[in-house]
Amino acid sequence: MSAHEGATLARTTVNACRDVPWVSPAADRYRAAVDDERGRLDRLLAAIDELLAGLGLYGPWPVTTGQVSAALSCQGYGGRSLRIGDGAFVSVDPEALADAADRLARAAGALDDASLNLARAQWGASSPWQSGGQLRGQLVGQLGGVRGSGLAGRIGTVAHGPFGPAPAAARLRRLGSSLRAAARAHGDGETGAHAVLRGVSTALGRNPLTGALAVGSRLRLAGARIAGEALWADLTGREPWPALVHGAERAWSDAAAGGELELAMAGVAAGLTAVVPTALPHPVAVASGGLAALLARSGADVELVPRVDPPQLAAPQGLAGVVDLVGRTYDEGQPTGLPGTQTATVTVQRLDHPDGARTWVVAVPGTQSWGLSRAVATDMGTNLALVGGRDDPMTAGVLAAMRAAGIRPDEPVVLAGHSQGGMVAMSAAAAAAGAYRIGGVVTAGSPSVPHPSPAGVPVVRLEHDEDVVPQTDGEPTPAGRDVTRITRSLAHDHPVLPVEAHQLSGYAETARMVDEELAAAAAPGIAAVTGLLGRHGTTATTLQYRVERAPGTAVPGGGGW
């Protein structure tokens, strides 16, 4: 690679890496740095062109395959990491950032080649042993056998001047390293320190004594801080009890936002699976599956009861409309439920579009019974089965409801759910692959399940920092590879407790905020899901089915309708 080609390739690559899918103050700083490097490379190329022109050599120089490839935009795989709230909006495609980081590293390598060839040409210009052909290849491929200290000095000025290729390569490597760190932080859903702590928690969990000491130390530190705040309140003439309560609430809120329940779950699960001779990569899933087999008769034998008078709901609009539809699926005793809606109800909505196309939305509620193996299919036994990757009644019920509604294999389906319902939506998407055309999955406040969604299916996951429910799988939620992760902190000037952070109304508000922000900033995964929903002229037909465990699969005396 000649010096001119190396500098051109670097400049083309840097230009392609400027407009990565990234919206944030950090992105603005990144683009400013790229613009600065692009300007420096323009000057480097101008200096090389001036050197060649002084020798009677003029372009245009041929374009190589590498330069054509470098001109392509940096691309991801449809996933995004979105951060909303606090007056800021951050949208990142982690895989596109990682692609840009790799390209910047290659651009730095091209500049290394350019620097090396300039050094060789400088030596060759003053050396009687360097052939004209060798010198031509080092600069541009067309330079004749020009000799003399004047030429060597001019080459040295270009190579070691303020816009030389060697320092430019070093700056591009630093920029690429920062970009790769940002891609990892946004894509993995956790910092490197948190990943280390998660590994430590798992290891400690396998030693109950050490784990108990670690947990005890954490509790003592939190208790000391809370007690200190209460004492200060008493000394300053205020009531200590409100200070104690506020301190406890803030400690819990901070712990949830820091993902500490996720670490605790990993440790507890590791303790429950300590009988396994080797460390397990997903201890929570293994422990949940074992508990489901031991305590809950989950199974997949269900009966479907159609509702004869389902409410006819409007076609959902945007991401908020999908979350609202999930809320209407809860039973009538819940804040978002409608009169007459029973527990374990699945809502199936047929959307007929003006152009004759037909799409579907399937909405699933969350946990509605805190018991195990009772008549209500949306109970804790189903949660254990879902996290453990075992058969569960709600996944079977959703698939049965899809068949009963008459969904055709070529008609796109969006599956959505809150809490347990989000796990069911993910599980059903995996189970329906090949039989149905899954157009997307939307989850709100849901842990992960072992079953991945089919490749190419966009998944939108909404999570609040202070919501502990998504942390109960013991692992972070990664973004990328068709997964768009949306996070929001609810704790601005007050502590947020678990019930508040997990409420569906809060997730509906988060979805509305996302819809408003995406009017100006695109997110392909969300657009793919919302593009299947109702628009002007779309009519909706709503069907509802209650999922019941088949006789013999529930514990006698369990609650029901």
C-alpha positions as CSV (number, residue, x, y, z in Angstrom):
1,M,0.0,0.0,0.0
2,S,1.5,3.3,-1.1
3,A,1.6,6.4,1.2
4,H,-1.0,8.1,-0.9
5,E,-3.3,5.1,-0.8
6,G,-2.9,4.6,2.9
7,A,-3.8,8.2,3.7
8,T,-6.7,8.1,1.3
9,L,-8.0,4.9,2.8
10,A,-7.7,6.3,6.3
11,R,-9.5,9.5,5.3
12,T,-12.4,7.5,3.6
13,T,-12.7,5.2,6.6
14,V,-12.8,8.1,9.1
15,N,-15.5,9.8,7.1
16,A,-17.6,6.6,7.1
17,C,-17.3,6.4,10.8
18,R,-18.6,9.8,11.6
19,D,-22.4,9.3,11.4
20,V,-22.8,6.2,13.5
21,P,-26.3,5.7,15.0
22,W,-25.6,7.5,18.2
23,V,-27.5,10.4,19.9
24,S,-26.0,11.8,23.1
25,P,-23.6,14.5,24.4
26,A,-20.8,11.9,24.1
27,A,-21.8,11.4,20.4
28,D,-21.5,15.1,19.8
29,R,-17.9,15.0,21.3
30,Y,-17.1,11.9,19.2
31,R,-18.2,13.6,16.0
32,A,-16.2,16.7,16.8
33,A,-13.1,14.5,17.2
34,V,-13.8,12.7,13.9
35,D,-14.3,16.1,12.1
36,D,-10.9,17.2,13.5
37,E,-9.2,14.0,12.3
38,R,-10.8,14.3,8.9
39,G,-9.5,17.8,8.6
40,R,-6.0,16.7,9.6
41,L,-6.1,13.8,7.0
42,D,-7.2,16.3,4.4
43,R,-4.1,18.3,5.0
44,L,-1.9,15.2,5.0
45,L,-3.3,14.2,1.6
46,A,-2.9,17.8,0.3
47,A,0.7,17.7,1.4
48,I,1.3,14.4,-0.4
49,D,-0.4,15.7,-3.5
50,E,1.7,18.8,-3.4
51,L,4.8,16.7,-3.1
52,L,3.8,14.6,-6.1
53,A,2.8,17.7,-8.1
54,G,6.2,19.2,-7.5
55,L,7.6,16.0,-9.1
56,G,5.3,16.3,-12.1
57,L,2.9,13.6,-11.0
58,Y,-0.8,14.4,-10.9
59,G,-4.0,12.4,-10.0
60,P,-6.6,11.2,-10.1
61,W,-5.2,8.1,-8.4
62,P,-7.1,4.8,-8.9
63,V,-9.6,3.8,-6.2
64,T,-8.9,0.4,-4.5
65,T,-11.4,-2.1,-3.2
66,G,-10.4,-1.2,0.3
67,Q,-11.4,2.4,-0.2
68,V,-14.7,1.4,-1.6
69,S,-15.3,-0.8,1.4
70,A,-14.3,1.9,3.8
71,A,-16.9,4.3,2.2
72,L,-19.7,2.1,3.5
73,S,-21.6,3.3,6.6
74,C,-21.0,1.5,9.9
75,Q,-23.9,-0.9,10.5
76,G,-25.4,-2.8,13.4
77,Y,-27.9,-5.6,13.4
78,G,-31.1,-3.7,14.3
79,G,-30.7,-3.4,18.1
80,R,-30.4,-0.2,20.1
81,S,-29.8,0.9,23.6
82,L,-32.1,3.8,24.5
83,R,-31.9,5.9,27.7
84,I,-34.7,8.3,28.4
85,G,-35.6,10.7,31.2
86,D,-33.8,13.4,33.3
87,G,-34.2,15.7,30.3
88,A,-31.8,13.7,28.2
89,F,-32.3,11.1,25.4
90,V,-29.6,8.7,24.5
91,S,-29.9,6.3,21.5
92,V,-27.0,4.0,20.7
93,D,-26.5,1.1,18.2
94,P,-23.8,-0.8,20.1
95,E,-22.9,-3.0,17.2
96,A,-22.5,-0.1,14.8
97,L,-20.2,1.5,17.4
98,A,-18.2,-1.6,17.6
99,D,-18.0,-1.8,13.8
100,A,-16.8,1.8,13.7
101,A,-14.1,1.0,16.3
102,D,-12.8,-1.8,14.2
103,R,-12.8,0.4,11.1
104,L,-10.8,3.1,13.0
105,A,-8.3,0.5,14.0
106,R,-7.9,-0.5,10.3
107,A,-7.6,3.2,9.4
108,A,-4.8,3.5,11.9
109,G,-3.1,0.5,10.3
110,A,-3.3,2.1,6.9
111,L,-1.6,5.2,8.3
112,D,1.1,3.1,9.8
113,D,1.7,1.7,6.3
114,A,1.7,5.3,4.9
115,S,4.2,6.4,7.6
116,L,6.5,3.4,6.8
117,N,6.4,4.0,3.1
118,L,7.2,7.7,3.5
119,A,10.2,6.8,5.7
120,R,11.4,4.3,3.0
121,A,10.9,6.9,0.3
122,Q,12.8,9.5,2.3
123,W,15.7,7.1,2.7
124,G,15.4,6.0,-1.0
125,A,15.4,9.6,-2.3
126,S,18.9,10.1,-0.8
127,S,20.3,6.6,-1.4
128,P,22.1,5.7,-4.6
129,W,21.0,2.0,-4.1
130,Q,17.3,2.5,-4.2
131,S,15.8,1.8,-7.6
132,G,13.3,4.1,-9.2
133,G,10.7,1.3,-9.3
134,Q,11.0,0.8,-5.5
135,L,10.6,4.6,-4.9
136,R,7.6,4.7,-7.1
137,G,5.8,2.0,-5.1
138,Q,6.5,3.7,-1.8
139,L,4.9,7.0,-2.6
140,V,2.2,6.5,-5.1
141,G,3.1,4.0,-7.7
142,Q,4.1,6.5,-10.4
143,L,7.1,8.4,-9.0
144,G,10.2,8.2,-11.2
145,G,13.8,7.8,-10.1
146,V,14.2,11.3,-8.7
147,R,17.1,11.7,-6.2
148,G,18.6,14.3,-4.0
149,S,18.5,15.7,-0.5
150,G,15.8,18.2,-1.6
151,L,13.3,15.5,-2.3
152,A,14.3,13.7,0.9
153,G,13.7,16.8,2.9
154,R,10.3,17.4,1.4
155,I,9.3,13.8,2.1
156,G,10.5,14.2,5.7
157,T,8.5,17.4,6.1
158,V,5.3,15.5,5.1
159,A,6.1,12.4,7.2
160,H,7.1,14.3,10.4
161,G,5.1,17.4,10.1
162,P,2.1,18.5,12.2
163,F,-0.2,16.3,10.1
164,G,2.0,13.3,9.7
165,P,0.5,9.8,9.6
166,A,2.1,8.3,12.7
167,P,0.5,10.7,15.3
168,A,-2.7,10.5,13.3
169,A,-2.7,6.7,13.7
170,A,-2.1,7.0,17.4
171,R,-5.1,9.4,17.8
172,L,-7.4,7.1,15.7
173,R,-6.4,4.2,18.0
174,R,-7.3,6.2,21.1
175,L,-10.6,7.3,19.5
176,G,-11.4,3.7,18.5
177,S,-10.6,2.4,22.0
178,S,-13.0,5.0,23.5
179,L,-15.7,4.0,21.0
180,R,-15.3,0.3,21.7
181,A,-15.7,1.0,25.5
182,A,-18.9,2.9,24.8
183,A,-20.2,0.1,22.6
184,R,-19.5,-2.4,25.4
185,A,-21.1,-0.3,28.1
186,H,-24.2,0.3,26.1
187,G,-24.5,-3.1,24.6
188,D,-23.8,-5.3,27.6
189,G,-26.2,-3.5,29.9
190,E,-23.6,-3.4,32.7
191,T,-20.2,-1.8,33.4
192,G,-17.1,-3.9,33.6
193,A,-17.0,-3.4,37.4
194,H,-20.6,-4.7,37.7
195,A,-19.7,-7.8,35.6
196,V,-16.8,-8.5,38.0
197,L,-19.2,-8.2,41.0
198,R,-21.7,-10.5,39.4
199,G,-19.0,-13.1,39.0
200,V,-17.9,-12.6,42.6
201,S,-21.5,-12.9,43.8
202,T,-21.8,-16.2,42.0
203,A,-18.6,-17.5,43.5
204,L,-19.6,-16.3,47.0
205,G,-22.9,-18.0,46.6
206,R,-21.3,-21.3,46.3
207,N,-19.8,-20.8,49.7
208,P,-22.7,-20.0,52.0
209,L,-20.5,-18.8,54.9
210,T,-18.6,-16.3,52.8
211,G,-21.8,-15.2,51.0
212,A,-23.5,-14.6,54.4
213,L,-20.6,-12.5,55.6
214,A,-20.6,-10.4,52.4
215,V,-24.4,-9.8,52.6
216,G,-24.1,-9.0,56.3
217,S,-21.3,-6.4,55.6
218,R,-23.5,-4.8,53.0
219,L,-26.5,-4.6,55.4
220,R,-24.3,-3.2,58.2
221,L,-23.0,-0.4,56.0
222,A,-26.5,0.5,54.9
223,G,-27.8,0.3,58.4
224,A,-25.0,2.5,59.7
225,R,-25.8,5.2,57.2
226,I,-29.5,5.1,58.0
227,A,-28.9,5.2,61.7
228,G,-26.6,8.2,61.2
229,E,-29.2,10.1,59.3
230,A,-31.8,9.4,62.0
231,L,-29.4,10.5,64.8
232,W,-28.6,13.7,62.9
233,A,-32.4,14.4,62.6
234,D,-32.8,13.9,66.3
235,L,-29.9,16.2,67.1
236,T,-31.3,18.9,64.9
237,G,-34.7,18.8,66.5
238,R,-36.5,16.8,63.8
239,E,-38.4,13.5,64.2
240,P,-36.0,10.6,63.7
241,W,-38.6,8.1,62.4
242,P,-39.3,9.8,59.1
243,A,-35.5,10.0,58.6
244,L,-35.2,6.3,59.3
245,V,-38.0,5.5,56.8
246,H,-36.6,7.8,54.1
247,G,-33.1,6.4,54.6
248,A,-34.4,2.8,54.2
249,E,-36.4,3.7,51.1
250,R,-33.4,5.5,49.6
251,A,-31.1,2.6,50.4
252,W,-33.4,0.2,48.7
253,S,-33.9,2.5,45.7
254,D,-30.2,3.0,45.3
255,A,-29.5,-0.7,45.6
256,A,-32.1,-1.5,42.9
257,A,-30.8,1.1,40.6
258,G,-27.3,-0.3,41.1
259,G,-28.4,-3.8,40.1
260,E,-27.7,-5.3,43.4
261,L,-30.7,-7.6,43.5
262,E,-29.3,-9.0,40.2
263,L,-26.1,-9.8,42.0
264,A,-27.9,-11.2,45.0
265,M,-30.1,-13.5,42.8
266,A,-27.0,-14.8,41.1
267,G,-25.4,-15.5,44.5
268,V,-28.5,-17.2,45.9
269,A,-29.0,-19.3,42.8
270,A,-25.4,-20.4,42.9
271,G,-25.9,-21.5,46.5
272,L,-29.0,-23.5,45.5
273,T,-27.0,-25.2,42.7
274,A,-23.9,-25.7,44.8
275,V,-24.4,-29.5,44.6
276,V,-23.4,-29.3,40.9
277,P,-19.6,-30.0,40.9
278,T,-18.9,-27.2,38.3
279,A,-19.9,-23.6,38.2
280,L,-22.9,-23.0,36.0
281,P,-23.1,-20.1,33.5
282,H,-26.7,-19.4,34.3
283,P,-27.4,-20.4,37.9
284,V,-30.7,-18.6,38.3
285,A,-32.2,-20.5,35.3
286,V,-31.0,-23.9,36.6
287,A,-32.2,-23.1,40.2
288,S,-35.6,-21.9,38.9
289,G,-36.1,-25.0,36.7
290,G,-35.3,-27.2,39.7
291,L,-37.7,-25.4,42.0
292,A,-40.4,-25.5,39.3
293,A,-40.0,-29.3,39.0
294,L,-40.0,-29.7,42.8
295,L,-42.7,-27.3,43.9
296,A,-44.9,-26.4,40.9
297,R,-46.9,-28.6,38.5
298,S,-46.5,-26.1,35.7
299,G,-46.8,-28.2,32.6
300,A,-48.4,-27.2,29.3
301,D,-51.8,-28.9,29.6
302,V,-54.3,-26.1,29.4
303,E,-57.9,-25.3,28.5
304,L,-58.9,-22.2,26.7
305,V,-62.1,-20.4,27.6
306,P,-63.1,-17.7,25.0
307,R,-64.8,-14.6,26.4
308,V,-68.2,-14.1,24.8
309,D,-68.3,-10.4,25.3
310,P,-64.7,-9.0,24.9
311,P,-64.3,-5.2,25.0
312,Q,-63.6,-3.8,21.5
313,L,-60.5,-1.8,22.0
314,A,-59.0,0.7,19.6
315,A,-56.0,-0.3,17.4
316,P,-52.8,0.5,19.3
317,Q,-50.8,3.5,18.2
318,G,-47.1,3.5,18.8
319,L,-45.1,1.7,21.5
320,A,-47.4,3.3,24.2
321,G,-50.4,1.8,22.5
322,V,-49.0,-1.7,22.8
323,V,-48.2,-1.2,26.5
324,D,-51.7,0.2,27.1
325,L,-53.2,-2.9,25.4
326,V,-51.3,-5.0,27.8
327,G,-52.7,-3.0,30.7
328,R,-56.3,-3.6,29.4
329,T,-55.6,-7.3,29.6
330,Y,-55.2,-7.3,33.4
331,D,-58.2,-8.5,35.4
332,E,-60.8,-6.0,36.6
333,G,-59.3,-5.8,40.1
334,Q,-56.2,-4.1,38.7
335,P,-55.9,-0.3,38.1
336,T,-55.6,-0.8,34.3
337,G,-58.1,-3.7,34.0
338,L,-61.6,-3.5,32.5
339,P,-64.9,-4.7,34.0
340,G,-65.5,-8.4,33.4
341,T,-61.9,-9.3,32.6
342,Q,-60.7,-12.3,34.5
343,T,-57.3,-13.5,35.6
344,A,-54.9,-15.2,33.1
345,T,-56.6,-13.6,30.2
346,V,-54.9,-13.3,26.8
347,T,-56.0,-10.5,24.5
348,V,-55.7,-11.1,20.7
349,Q,-56.3,-8.2,18.5
350,R,-56.8,-8.4,14.7
351,L,-55.8,-5.3,12.8
352,D,-57.2,-4.9,9.3
353,H,-55.5,-2.2,7.3
354,P,-56.9,-0.1,4.5
355,D,-54.6,-1.7,1.9
356,G,-56.0,-5.2,2.7
357,A,-53.1,-6.3,4.9
358,R,-53.8,-8.0,8.2
359,T,-51.6,-8.0,11.3
360,W,-52.1,-9.1,14.9
361,V,-51.2,-8.1,18.4
362,V,-51.2,-10.6,21.3
363,A,-51.1,-9.1,24.9
364,V,-50.3,-11.0,28.0
365,P,-50.6,-9.8,31.7
366,G,-48.1,-10.4,34.5
367,T,-48.3,-12.4,37.7
368,Q,-51.8,-12.5,39.2
369,S,-51.3,-15.1,42.0
370,W,-48.4,-15.4,44.4
371,G,-49.1,-19.0,45.1
372,L,-47.7,-22.2,43.5
373,S,-49.6,-24.6,41.3
374,R,-53.0,-23.0,41.9
375,A,-55.9,-22.7,39.5
376,V,-54.7,-19.3,38.3
377,A,-52.2,-19.9,35.5
378,T,-50.4,-16.6,36.0
379,D,-48.9,-17.7,39.3
380,M,-45.4,-18.0,40.8
381,G,-45.2,-21.6,39.5
382,T,-45.4,-20.2,35.9
383,N,-42.6,-17.7,36.8
384,L,-40.3,-20.4,38.0
385,A,-41.0,-22.5,34.9
386,L,-40.4,-19.6,32.6
387,V,-37.1,-18.5,34.1
388,G,-36.0,-22.2,34.3
389,G,-36.8,-22.8,30.7
390,R,-39.5,-25.4,31.4
391,D,-43.0,-25.9,29.9
392,D,-45.5,-23.5,31.3
393,P,-49.3,-23.0,31.0
394,M,-49.2,-19.4,29.8
395,T,-47.0,-20.0,26.8
396,A,-49.2,-23.0,25.8
397,G,-52.2,-20.8,26.4
398,V,-50.9,-18.0,24.1
399,L,-50.2,-20.5,21.3
400,A,-53.7,-22.0,21.7
401,A,-55.2,-18.5,21.6
402,M,-53.3,-17.7,18.4
403,R,-54.7,-20.9,16.8
404,A,-58.2,-20.2,18.1
405,A,-58.1,-16.6,16.7
406,G,-57.3,-17.9,13.3
407,I,-54.0,-16.3,12.8
408,R,-52.5,-17.4,9.4
409,P,-48.8,-18.3,9.1
410,D,-48.1,-15.4,6.7
411,E,-49.7,-12.7,8.9
412,P,-47.3,-10.7,11.2
413,V,-47.9,-11.0,14.9
414,V,-46.6,-8.7,17.7
415,L,-46.4,-10.4,21.1
416,A,-46.3,-8.1,24.2
417,G,-46.4,-8.5,27.9
418,H,-45.7,-6.9,31.3
419,S,-43.6,-8.7,34.0
420,Q,-44.4,-12.4,33.7
421,G,-46.3,-11.6,30.5
422,G,-43.1,-10.4,28.8
423,M,-41.4,-13.7,29.6
424,V,-44.4,-15.5,28.1
425,A,-44.2,-13.3,25.0
426,M,-40.5,-14.2,24.6
427,S,-41.2,-17.9,25.2
428,A,-44.2,-17.9,22.8
429,A,-42.1,-16.2,20.1
430,A,-39.5,-18.9,20.3
431,A,-42.1,-21.7,20.3
432,A,-44.0,-20.2,17.4
433,A,-41.0,-19.9,15.1
434,G,-41.7,-21.6,11.9
435,A,-45.4,-21.8,12.4
436,Y,-46.2,-18.1,12.6
437,R,-44.6,-14.9,11.3
438,I,-43.5,-13.2,14.5
439,G,-43.1,-9.5,13.7
440,G,-41.8,-8.4,17.0
441,V,-41.9,-8.7,20.8
442,V,-42.4,-6.0,23.4
443,T,-41.7,-6.6,27.1
444,A,-42.1,-4.2,30.1
445,G,-40.4,-4.9,33.4
446,S,-39.7,-8.5,32.5
447,P,-36.8,-10.9,33.4
448,S,-35.1,-12.8,30.6
449,V,-36.0,-16.4,29.7
450,P,-33.6,-19.0,28.3
451,H,-35.5,-19.2,25.0
452,P,-34.1,-16.7,22.5
453,S,-36.4,-15.1,20.0
454,P,-36.1,-16.2,16.4
455,A,-33.3,-14.5,14.5
456,G,-34.3,-11.3,12.7
457,V,-37.3,-10.7,15.1
458,P,-37.1,-7.2,16.7
459,V,-37.4,-7.3,20.5
460,V,-38.1,-4.1,22.5
461,R,-37.4,-4.3,26.2
462,L,-38.5,-1.6,28.6
463,E,-36.8,-1.5,32.1
464,H,-36.8,1.0,34.9
465,D,-33.6,1.3,36.9
466,E,-35.4,0.9,40.2
467,D,-37.5,-2.1,39.1
468,V,-36.1,-5.2,40.7
469,V,-38.2,-7.7,38.7
470,P,-36.1,-7.6,35.5
471,Q,-33.1,-8.3,37.8
472,T,-34.5,-11.5,39.2
473,D,-32.9,-13.5,36.3
474,G,-29.5,-12.6,37.8
475,E,-28.2,-11.2,34.5
476,P,-28.1,-7.9,32.7
477,T,-30.2,-7.3,29.5
478,P,-27.9,-6.9,26.5
479,A,-28.8,-4.7,23.6
480,G,-28.0,-5.5,19.9
481,R,-28.7,-8.4,17.6
482,D,-32.3,-7.3,17.1
483,V,-32.8,-6.3,20.8
484,T,-33.6,-2.7,21.7
485,R,-33.2,-2.0,25.4
486,I,-35.0,1.1,26.8
487,T,-34.0,2.2,30.3
488,R,-35.3,5.0,32.5
489,S,-34.6,6.2,36.0
490,L,-37.6,7.1,38.1
491,A,-35.7,8.4,41.1
492,H,-35.0,12.1,40.5
493,D,-35.5,13.8,43.9
494,H,-37.1,11.0,45.9
495,P,-36.6,7.2,46.5
496,V,-38.6,4.8,44.3
497,L,-39.9,1.6,45.9
498,P,-40.4,-1.7,44.0
499,V,-44.1,-1.4,43.6
500,E,-43.9,2.0,42.1
501,A,-41.0,1.1,39.8
502,H,-42.8,-2.0,38.5
503,Q,-46.2,-0.4,37.8
504,L,-47.5,-0.8,34.3
505,S,-48.7,2.8,34.3
506,G,-45.0,3.9,34.7
507,Y,-44.0,1.8,31.7
508,A,-46.8,3.2,29.7
509,E,-45.4,6.7,30.4
510,T,-41.9,5.6,29.5
511,A,-43.3,4.2,26.2
512,R,-45.0,7.5,25.5
513,M,-41.8,9.4,26.1
514,V,-40.0,7.1,23.6
515,D,-42.7,7.7,21.0
516,E,-42.2,11.4,21.4
517,E,-38.4,11.2,21.1
518,L,-38.4,8.9,18.2
519,A,-40.4,11.4,16.1
520,A,-37.0,12.9,15.5
521,A,-34.5,10.0,16.2
522,A,-35.1,6.7,14.4
523,A,-34.8,3.3,16.1
524,P,-35.2,0.5,13.5
525,G,-36.3,-2.2,16.0
526,I,-39.1,0.0,17.4
527,A,-40.1,1.2,14.0
528,A,-40.4,-2.4,12.7
529,V,-42.8,-3.2,15.6
530,T,-44.9,0.0,15.5
531,G,-45.1,-0.2,11.7
532,L,-47.3,-3.3,12.1
533,L,-49.8,-1.4,14.2
534,G,-52.9,0.5,13.3
535,R,-52.8,3.7,11.2
536,H,-55.5,5.9,9.8
537,G,-58.3,3.7,8.6
538,T,-57.2,0.5,10.4
539,T,-60.0,-1.4,12.1
540,A,-59.4,-3.5,15.2
541,T,-61.3,-6.7,16.3
542,T,-60.5,-7.7,19.9
543,L,-60.7,-11.3,21.1
544,Q,-60.0,-12.6,24.6
545,Y,-59.3,-16.0,26.1
546,R,-58.8,-17.2,29.6
547,V,-56.1,-19.7,30.2
548,E,-56.9,-22.5,32.7
549,R,-54.8,-25.4,33.8
550,A,-56.3,-28.6,32.6
551,P,-57.9,-30.8,35.3
552,G,-55.3,-32.6,37.4
553,T,-52.5,-30.1,37.0
554,A,-53.6,-27.7,39.8
555,V,-53.4,-28.3,43.5
556,P,-56.8,-28.9,45.0
557,G,-58.3,-25.9,46.7
558,G,-56.4,-23.4,44.5
559,G,-58.0,-20.1,43.7
560,G,-59.8,-19.6,40.4
561,W,-62.7,-17.7,38.8
